[in-house]
């Protein structure tokens, strides 16, 4: 077996800490203050003071400082005596003591006395012995001060100034980024490095429901592990891969799995890490990032939310201003595929805003692959449920297949939220295992919001809500292409939703005109039911009308489903015509007229349908007022079997044993289409719906 030579590790020298420099400066000030302060004061008795100092006329002044119950008397000698009289040679300052806080002027002698009266009396008696005409010396009284007071008063302002300076340097350095957070490191990269010492434990086994995307990125990982397999055939490693998909579909999770599987250095950072208030910092951080990556090659760089710096240049920029984001993007473009080479450096990036990215960033040579990560299909949701159900204590009845069929349109993050909510609900109820009913409650909460059991609703309002929801149920039950109803409730949920209905749509890519019109009729059922039952309408249909209007405009102006407007589409997917309409005023008027005609026809059709089945409408509304929640079995008991043979995805996948085709549920380009799984509806005029 070939022995792999061990890589020589160069020890990293310890970083110099600036705090030690500050401590040294303060210590130097203290030492100077100590060295250059005269500390040659001598103790003396009063008798010697009187005989040798006072009567000889050498005393300049006397200071008496009270220290507790006694007085310390300081004696200052005249400067000329200190200089000329040899007996004071010990007090003469040396030539090298150039005063930095030096106190060479005294005091030279000190003695103590018990009280002020005794001291004054003694001094008065002694000065009577002085020669005639000699000026008398008076005592200066004072309090003994703390010797550390002057030191503290000197050091404290210095410490405050240094602390403020350090705080500002750290703030300007970006909060400790790039080698200590000092201002000199502000241009350093903020990327977090994961290598063999700090390996991520997430692998591809933890990523479910993204089989096609996993295949793409696994090939990149395999290239890093076995490059010879591809280079022998003349292949080149892709320079970059862009993960594109709606929020919550697992883009960042897939990147973490790549970091866990690749066994090569992995740099992870966000697009916003390049953005800074200083000019040129973003471009500097890009340069530093690729410099580090080249040193660690082969390696992977992952930039999450790259749209923070990758937006198309020249849009939304201020006249005459400097757009730091554009400079950062320019540097990123050069580093990814410029004049230099980045051999062995692969860039992964994630975004859910592909439409706003610069075209130069998306071209092959920079991002060679765009990996689409859509919301999972039936099979994918089942796999995701299996991953999130592993750590939970489940009852035997819990079936991931049934749960996946009941959650169309759910992304991976929403499925994880459902599993967590189910565990919390079961724990709140004191259960030892999570049952299927807990998952049903969790799905209801994720779709419709928190159940408001304590919200007080008047009987009249409750009756309006019941008939509104019954109108939806009747319309959906007798329309062939409408989504079958699973549950209808008049228990308030969410912020303002007073009614809640859940449907199970058939997962499909394309919708016909008949399907869209049936969906509009089902949505209109609530408003029509109020009209024919009470003879008046309420604000509860605000959200229904909003959805119907969007869908009608989409059919007329986007999908080419109107005979008069014709086979044209005015959908502006690039957003370039956001300030002007891509059609004339006459066409705009025609579109408005055709939309009104379509909505009126939908209203008339729905009204006739509900009038033909008014008995069923009343029965369902009364049952709702009694039970508050009705399921599909309750509707079958009241209305009989649904008069259509088409099976739902749930029936095909769970009951029928079919595999469901594995068809992913996708959204058409513009408005919400019938793949809505829920419509919390009746409420105030400010009603907002949480949709799937």
C-alpha positions in Angstrom: 0.0 0.0 0.0 1.4 3.3 -1.1 2.2 5.6 1.8 0.8 9.0 1.5 3.3 11.6 2.6 2.1 13.7 5.5 1.7 17.4 4.8 4.1 19.5 6.6 2.2 21.9 8.9 3.7 25.3 9.4 2.9 26.5 12.9 1.0 29.7 12.8 2.6 32.4 14.9 0.4 33.8 17.6 -1.3 37.1 16.7 -0.1 40.2 18.5 -2.8 41.5 20.9 -3.0 45.3 20.9 -4.2 45.3 24.5 -0.7 44.5 25.7 0.6 47.6 23.9 -2.0 49.7 25.7 -1.0 48.2 29.1 2.7 48.9 28.3 1.9 52.5 27.5 0.0 53.0 30.8 2.8 51.2 32.8 5.3 53.6 31.2 3.4 56.7 32.3 3.2 55.3 35.8 6.9 54.5 35.9 7.9 58.0 34.7 5.6 59.5 37.2 7.2 57.4 40.0 10.8 57.9 38.9 10.6 61.6 38.5 8.7 62.4 41.7 11.0 63.5 44.5 10.6 61.1 47.4 13.5 62.3 49.7 11.4 63.9 52.5 13.0 63.4 55.9 11.4 63.1 59.3 12.4 65.6 61.9 11.5 66.5 65.5 10.0 69.9 66.4 13.0 70.8 68.5 15.4 70.1 65.6 13.1 72.0 63.2 13.1 75.0 65.5 16.9 75.1 66.1 18.3 74.1 62.6 15.6 75.4 60.3 13.3 78.0 61.7 15.7 80.1 63.7 18.3 80.1 60.9 15.8 81.6 58.5 15.8 78.7 56.0 12.1 78.0 56.1 10.0 79.2 53.1 6.6 77.9 54.3 4.9 75.5 56.6 1.9 73.4 55.6 -0.2 71.5 58.2 -2.3 68.6 56.7 -4.9 66.9 58.9 -4.6 63.2 58.7 -7.1 61.6 61.0 -6.6 62.9 64.6 -3.1 64.3 64.0 -1.5 66.8 61.8 1.4 66.1 59.4 3.5 69.3 59.1 5.4 69.7 55.9 8.4 72.1 55.9 9.6 73.7 52.7 13.1 75.2 52.5 13.9 78.3 50.5 15.3 77.4 46.9 18.4 79.5 47.3 19.3 77.7 50.5 18.8 74.3 48.8 21.2 75.4 46.1 24.0 77.0 48.1 23.9 75.4 51.6 25.8 72.1 51.7 23.7 70.7 54.4 20.8 70.5 51.9 22.8 68.7 49.2 20.6 65.6 49.6 17.6 67.6 48.4 19.2 69.2 45.3 17.6 67.6 42.1 20.0 65.7 39.9 20.7 67.0 36.4 19.1 64.0 34.7 15.8 64.5 36.6 14.1 66.9 34.2 10.8 67.2 35.9 8.0 65.1 34.5 5.7 65.6 37.5 8.8 66.1 39.7 8.2 67.7 43.0 11.8 68.9 43.7 10.4 72.0 45.4 9.5 70.1 48.5 8.5 69.4 51.1 12.0 68.5 52.4 11.1 67.8 56.0 8.0 66.6 57.9 7.0 66.2 61.5 3.7 65.4 63.3 1.7 67.3 65.9 -1.3 66.3 68.0 -3.5 69.3 67.5 -3.7 72.6 65.7 -3.7 74.7 68.9 -0.5 73.1 70.2 1.2 73.6 66.8 0.1 77.2 66.6 1.3 77.9 70.1 4.6 76.2 69.6 5.3 78.1 66.4 4.3 81.4 67.9 6.7 80.9 70.9 9.5 79.8 68.6 9.1 82.8 66.3 9.5 85.2 69.3 13.2 84.1 69.3 13.7 85.3 65.7 15.9 88.5 65.2 14.1 91.9 65.1 12.6 92.6 61.6 12.6 89.0 60.4 9.3 88.2 58.7 7.1 85.7 60.5 5.8 82.5 58.9 2.1 81.6 59.0 0.8 78.0 58.9 -1.1 76.9 55.8 -3.8 74.4 56.8 -5.2 71.6 54.7 -6.4 68.0 54.5 -4.3 65.0 53.7 -5.2 63.8 50.2 -5.1 60.2 48.8 -1.8 59.8 46.8 -3.6 57.7 44.2 -6.1 60.4 43.5 -3.7 62.3 41.1 -2.7 59.0 39.4 -6.3 58.0 38.9 -7.3 61.4 37.6 -4.4 61.1 35.1 -5.1 57.5 34.0 -8.9 57.4 33.8 -9.3 59.8 30.9 -6.5 57.9 29.1 -8.3 54.6 29.6 -11.6 56.1 28.4 -10.0 57.5 25.2 -8.3 54.1 24.5 -11.6 52.2 25.0 -13.5 54.5 22.7 -10.8 54.2 20.1 -10.8 50.3 20.3 -14.7 50.3 20.0 -14.6 52.5 16.9 -11.9 50.3 15.3 -13.9 47.2 15.9 -17.1 48.7 14.5 -15.3 50.0 11.4 -13.7 46.6 11.0 -17.1 45.0 10.5 -17.6 43.3 13.8 -14.5 41.1 14.0 -14.4 40.1 10.4 -11.3 38.9 8.6 -8.5 38.6 10.9 -9.3 40.5 14.1 -11.9 43.0 13.0 -9.5 45.9 12.8 -9.9 48.7 10.2 -6.9 47.3 8.2 -8.8 44.0 7.7 -12.0 45.5 6.5 -11.4 44.3 3.0 -10.8 40.7 4.0 -13.3 38.0 3.1 -16.0 37.0 5.6 -16.3 33.5 4.2 -16.6 30.7 6.7 -14.2 27.8 5.9 -15.2 24.2 6.4 -12.5 21.6 6.0 -11.6 18.2 7.5 -11.2 19.7 11.0 -14.6 21.4 10.9 -16.6 19.1 8.7 -20.3 19.3 8.3 -22.3 16.2 9.2 -25.1 16.6 6.6 -24.8 14.2 3.7 -26.9 13.5 0.6 -28.9 10.9 2.6 -30.4 13.9 4.6 -31.6 15.5 1.4 -34.8 14.0 0.1 -37.1 14.8 -2.8 -34.4 16.4 -4.9 -33.2 13.5 -6.8 -32.4 15.3 -10.1 -30.7 18.1 -8.4 -28.7 15.7 -6.2 -27.5 13.9 -9.4 -26.2 17.2 -10.8 -24.3 18.3 -7.7 -23.1 14.7 -7.0 -21.3 14.8 -10.3 -19.4 17.9 -9.3 -18.4 16.2 -6.0 -17.4 13.1 -7.9 -15.2 15.3 -10.2 -13.4 16.7 -7.2 -12.8 13.2 -5.8 -12.0 11.4 -9.1 -10.9 14.1 -11.6 -8.9 11.6 -13.8 -12.2 9.8 -14.7 -13.3 12.9 -16.6 -10.1 14.4 -17.7 -9.1 11.3 -19.6 -12.0 11.9 -21.9 -11.1 15.6 -22.3 -13.8 16.9 -20.0 -13.4 20.0 -17.9 -14.8 20.6 -14.5 -17.8 23.0 -14.4 -16.8 26.4 -13.1 -20.1 27.1 -11.4 -23.6 25.8 -10.6 -26.5 28.0 -9.8 -29.3 26.5 -7.6 -32.6 28.1 -8.5 -36.0 27.5 -6.8 -38.7 28.9 -4.6 -38.0 29.6 -0.9 -37.9 26.5 1.3 -37.2 24.0 -1.4 -33.8 23.0 0.0 -31.2 25.0 -1.9 -29.0 25.8 1.1 -29.5 22.3 2.5 -28.3 20.8 -0.7 -25.2 23.0 -0.5 -24.6 21.8 3.0 -24.7 18.3 1.8 -22.2 19.1 -0.9 -19.9 20.5 1.9 -20.4 17.3 3.9 -19.7 15.0 1.0 -17.0 16.7 -1.0 -14.1 16.2 1.5 -12.5 19.4 0.1 -12.3 22.9 1.7 -15.7 24.6 1.5 -16.1 28.4 1.7 -19.6 29.5 2.7 -20.9 33.1 2.8 -23.9 35.2 1.9 -24.2 37.7 -0.9 -24.8 40.4 1.7 -21.4 39.8 3.2 -19.8 41.7 0.3 -22.0 44.8 1.0 -20.4 47.5 3.1 -20.7 51.2 3.6 -17.1 51.9 2.4 -16.3 52.3 -1.3 -14.3 49.3 -2.8 -14.8 47.0 0.2 -17.0 44.6 -1.7 -14.6 44.2 -4.6 -11.7 43.8 -2.1 -13.5 41.0 -0.3 -14.2 39.2 -3.6 -10.5 39.3 -4.4 -9.5 38.1 -1.0 -12.1 35.3 -1.2 -10.7 33.9 -4.5 -7.1 34.4 -3.2 -7.9 32.1 -0.3 -9.7 29.7 -2.5 -6.8 29.4 -4.9 -4.5 28.6 -2.0 -6.9 25.8 -0.9 -7.7 24.4 -4.3 -9.4 22.1 -5.2 -12.2 23.7 -3.2 -15.8 24.9 -3.4 -17.2 28.4 -2.8 -20.9 28.7 -1.9 -22.6 32.1 -2.1 -26.1 32.1 -0.7 -28.7 34.6 -1.9 -26.4 35.8 -4.7 -29.0 38.2 -5.9 -27.8 40.6 -3.1 -24.9 41.5 -5.4 -25.8 39.9 -8.7 -28.6 42.1 -9.8 -28.6 43.4 -13.4 -26.4 46.4 -13.8 -27.7 49.7 -14.9 -31.2 49.3 -13.3 -32.4 51.3 -10.3 -29.2 53.2 -10.0 -29.1 56.8 -8.9 -27.8 59.4 -11.4 -24.3 60.5 -10.6 -24.0 58.1 -7.7 -21.5 55.3 -7.1 -23.2 51.9 -6.9 -20.9 49.8 -4.8 -22.9 46.7 -5.6 -22.1 47.0 -9.3 -18.3 47.3 -8.5 -18.6 44.1 -6.5 -20.4 42.3 -9.3 -17.8 43.4 -11.8 -15.0 42.0 -9.6 -17.0 38.8 -9.2 -17.4 38.4 -12.9 -13.7 38.9 -13.5 -12.7 36.4 -10.8 -15.1 33.8 -12.1 -14.0 33.9 -15.7 -11.5 36.7 -16.3 -8.0 36.8 -17.7 -6.6 34.8 -14.8 -7.3 31.2 -14.0 -9.2 29.6 -11.1 -8.2 26.0 -11.6 -9.9 23.7 -9.1 -12.2 26.4 -7.7 -16.0 25.6 -8.1 -18.6 28.2 -7.3 -22.0 27.2 -6.0 -24.7 29.9 -5.6 -28.3 29.9 -4.6 -31.2 32.3 -5.4 -34.9 32.4 -5.7 -34.8 35.6 -7.9 -33.3 34.3 -11.2 -35.1 37.0 -13.1 -33.2 39.9 -11.5 -29.7 38.5 -12.0 -27.2 40.0 -14.5 -27.0 38.1 -17.8 -23.2 38.2 -17.7 -23.3 36.2 -14.5 -25.5 33.5 -15.9 -23.6 32.7 -19.1 -21.6 29.5 -19.5 -18.1 29.9 -18.3 -19.3 31.4 -15.1 -22.3 29.4 -14.1 -22.2 26.5 -16.5 -25.2 24.8 -14.9 -28.5 26.1 -13.6 -30.0 23.5 -11.3 -33.7 23.9 -10.9 -35.0 22.9 -7.5 -38.8 22.9 -7.6 -41.4 22.1 -5.0 -41.4 18.3 -4.6 -44.0 16.0 -6.2 -45.9 13.2 -4.4 -43.0 10.8 -4.3 -40.6 13.6 -3.2 -42.9 14.7 -0.4 -43.2 11.2 0.8 -39.4 10.9 1.0 -39.1 14.3 2.8 -41.8 13.2 5.3 -39.8 10.0 6.0 -36.7 12.1 6.7 -38.5 14.4 9.2 -40.5 11.6 10.8 -37.4 9.6 11.8 -36.7 11.4 15.1 -40.4 11.6 16.1 -42.3 9.1 18.3 -45.2 8.1 16.0 -48.3 6.1 16.4 -48.7 3.1 14.1 -51.4 4.8 12.1 -49.1 7.6 10.8 -48.4 7.1 7.1 -46.0 9.3 5.2 -47.8 8.4 1.9 -51.1 9.7 3.1 -49.5 12.8 4.5 -47.7 13.5 1.2 -51.0 13.2 -0.7 -52.7 15.6 1.7 -50.0 18.4 1.3 -49.9 19.3 -2.4 -47.7 22.3 -3.1 -45.8 22.0 0.1 -42.0 22.7 0.0 -39.5 20.9 2.2 -39.4 23.7 4.8 -43.2 23.6 5.1 -43.1 19.8 5.5 -40.5 20.1 8.3 -42.8 22.7 9.9 -45.8 20.4 9.7 -43.8 17.6 11.5 -42.6 19.9 14.2 -46.1 21.4 14.7 -47.6 17.9 15.0 -45.1 17.1 17.7 -45.9 20.2 19.6 -49.6 19.7 19.3 -49.3 16.1 20.6 -47.1 17.2 23.5 -49.6 19.9 24.4 -52.3 17.3 24.6 -50.2 15.1 26.8 -49.9 12.2 24.3 -47.1 9.6 24.4 -47.0 9.3 20.6 -47.9 11.6 17.6 -51.1 10.5 16.0 -52.5 11.1 12.5 -55.0 13.6 13.9 -52.1 15.7 15.2 -50.7 15.9 11.7 -54.1 16.9 10.4 -54.2 19.7 12.9 -50.7 20.8 12.0 -51.5 20.9 8.3 -54.6 23.0 9.1 -52.5 25.4 11.1 -49.8 25.7 8.4 -52.4 26.4 5.7 -55.0 28.4 7.5 -53.3 29.8 10.5 -53.8 29.5 14.2 -57.3 28.4 15.3 -59.1 31.2 17.1 -61.4 29.4 19.4 -62.0 32.3 21.7 -62.9 34.8 18.9 -66.5 36.0 19.6 -68.7 36.0 16.5 -72.3 37.1 16.5 -74.9 34.4 15.4 -75.7 36.5 12.3 -72.1 36.6 11.2 -71.7 32.9 11.9 -74.7 32.1 9.7 -73.2 34.2 6.9 -69.9 32.4 7.2 -71.7 29.0 7.1 -73.6 29.8 3.9 -70.5 31.3 2.3 -68.5 28.1 2.9 -71.5 26.0 1.9 -71.6 27.9 -1.4 -68.0 26.9 -2.1 -68.7 23.3 -1.2 -71.8 23.0 -3.5 -70.0 24.7 -6.4 -67.0 22.4 -6.1 -69.1 19.3 -5.7 -71.1 19.7 -8.9 -68.4 21.1 -11.1 -66.5 18.5 -13.0 -63.1 20.2 -13.2 -63.2 21.8 -9.7 -60.9 20.5 -7.0 -62.7 18.1 -4.7 -63.3 19.4 -1.2 -61.6 17.6 1.7 -62.7 19.7 4.7 -64.7 22.9 5.3 -64.7 24.7 8.6 -66.3 27.8 10.1 -63.9 27.9 13.0 -61.9 31.3 12.8 -58.3 30.9 11.8 -55.4 33.2 11.2 -55.5 37.0 11.5 -59.0 37.7 10.0 -60.2 34.5 8.3 -63.5 33.4 9.6 -63.9 30.4 7.3 -61.6 27.8 6.1 -61.8 25.3 3.2 -59.2 22.7 2.1 -59.1 21.1 -1.3 -57.0 18.4 -2.9 -56.1 19.4 -6.4 -54.9 17.0 -9.0 -51.2 17.7 -9.6 -50.7 18.7 -13.2 -48.7 21.0 -15.4 -51.3 22.4 -17.7 -54.8 23.8 -17.2 -57.5 24.0 -19.9 -60.1 26.8 -20.3 -62.8 24.6 -18.8 -60.7 23.9 -15.7 -60.0 27.5 -15.1 -63.6 28.6 -15.5 -64.8 25.8 -13.1 -62.2 27.0 -10.6 -63.5 30.6 -10.9 -67.1 29.4 -10.4 -66.1 27.4 -7.3 -64.3 30.5 -5.9 -67.4 32.6 -6.7 -69.7 30.2 -4.8 -69.3 32.0 -1.5 -70.4 35.5 -2.8 -73.3 33.9 -4.8 -74.5 31.9 -1.8 -74.7 35.1 0.3 -76.7 36.8 -2.4 -79.3 34.2 -3.0 -79.8 33.4 0.7 -79.8 36.8 2.4 -80.4 39.1 -0.6 -77.3 41.1 0.4 -73.5 40.7 0.2 -70.7 41.1 2.7 -67.0 41.9 2.6 -66.1 38.3 3.2 -65.7 37.6 -0.6 -62.9 40.2 -0.9 -60.2 37.6 -1.3 -62.3 35.5 -3.6 -62.9 38.4 -5.9 -59.2 39.2 -5.9 -58.3 35.7 -7.1 -61.0 35.6 -9.7 -59.9 39.0 -11.1 -56.3 38.0 -11.4 -57.3 34.7 -13.1 -59.6 36.5 -15.5 -57.0 39.0 -16.5 -54.5 36.1 -16.9 -56.9 34.2 -19.2 -57.6 37.3 -21.3 -54.2 39.0 -21.6 -51.6 36.3 -20.8 -52.9 32.8 -21.8 -54.6 33.8 -25.0 -58.0 32.3 -23.9 -60.2 35.1 -25.2 -61.6 35.2 -28.8 -61.8 39.0 -29.1 -58.3 39.8 -27.7 -56.9 36.9 -29.6 -53.9 34.6 -29.2 -51.6 37.2 -27.7 -49.7 37.3 -24.4 -48.8 40.6 -22.7 -46.9 38.9 -19.8 -43.7 40.8 -19.1 -41.5 38.2 -17.4 -38.4 40.3 -17.6 -40.0 43.4 -15.9 -38.6 45.7 -18.6 -42.0 47.3 -19.4 -43.0 47.9 -15.8 -43.5 51.7 -16.4 -45.5 51.4 -19.6 -48.1 48.9 -20.9 -47.0 46.8 -23.9 -50.4 47.5 -25.6 -52.5 50.5 -26.7 -55.3 52.1 -24.7 -57.9 50.6 -27.0 -56.5 47.1 -26.3 -56.5 47.9 -22.5 -60.1 48.9 -22.8 -61.0 45.7 -24.7 -59.2 43.6 -22.0 -61.1 45.3 -19.2 -64.4 44.8 -21.1 -63.7 41.1 -21.8 -62.7 40.5 -18.1 -66.0 42.0 -16.9 -67.9 39.8 -19.4 -66.1 36.7 -18.3 -66.6 37.4 -14.6 -70.3 38.2 -15.2 -70.8 34.9 -17.0 -69.0 33.0 -14.2 -71.3 34.7 -11.7 -74.5 33.8 -13.6 -73.4 30.2 -14.1 -72.6 29.8 -10.4 -75.9 31.4 -9.4 -77.9 29.0 -11.6 -75.9 26.1 -10.2 -76.6 27.0 -6.6 -80.3 27.7 -7.3 -80.6 24.3 -8.8 -79.0 22.8 -5.6 -80.4 25.2 -3.0 -81.7 22.3 -0.8 -78.2 20.9 -0.5 -76.8 24.4 0.2 -79.2 24.8 3.1 -78.5 21.4 4.5 -74.7 21.9 4.4 -75.0 25.3 6.0 -77.2 24.0 8.8 -74.8 21.1 9.4 -71.9 23.5 9.5 -73.7 25.6 12.2 -74.2 22.4 14.1 -70.8 20.7 13.8 -68.5 23.6 12.6 -66.3 21.2 10.7 -67.4 18.9 7.8 -65.3 16.3 5.9 -65.8 14.8 2.5 -67.7 11.8 4.1 -70.2 14.3 5.6 -70.8 15.9 2.2 -71.3 12.4 0.6 -73.9 11.7 3.3 -75.8 14.9 2.6 -75.4 15.2 -1.2 -74.6 11.7 -2.3 -71.6 10.6 -4.3 -69.9 13.2 -6.5 -71.4 12.8 -10.0 -68.0 12.6 -11.7 -65.7 9.6 -12.1 -62.4 11.4 -12.2 -60.2 10.4 -9.3 -58.2 12.8 -7.2 -54.4 12.4 -6.8 -55.0 11.2 -3.2 -57.3 8.4 -4.4 -54.8 7.4 -7.1 -51.8 7.5 -4.9 -53.1 6.2 -1.6 -56.2 4.1 -2.3 -55.7 3.1 -5.8 -52.2 1.9 -5.4 -50.9 3.9 -8.4 -47.6 5.7 -8.1 -49.3 9.1 -8.9 -47.0 9.5 -11.9 -44.4 11.5 -9.9 -45.6 14.7 -11.5 -44.3 17.8 -9.7 -46.7 20.5 -9.0 -45.6 23.7 -10.6 -47.1 27.2 -10.7 -48.1 28.9 -13.9 -46.4 32.2 -14.5 -48.9 34.6 -13.2 -51.8 34.4 -10.8 -52.8 31.7 -8.4 -54.4 28.9 -10.2 -56.5 26.0 -8.9 -53.7 24.3 -7.2 -54.6 26.2 -4.1 -54.9 23.7 -1.2 -56.7 26.1 1.1 -58.8 29.2 1.0 -59.5 30.8 4.4 -62.2 33.1 3.3 -64.9 35.0 5.1 -63.7 37.9 7.2 -63.3 41.6 7.2 -62.5 43.7 4.2 -58.8 43.5 5.0 -58.8 39.7 4.7 -55.5 38.1 3.8 -55.3 34.5 2.8 -52.5 32.1 3.5 -52.3 30.0 0.3 -50.4 27.0 -0.8 
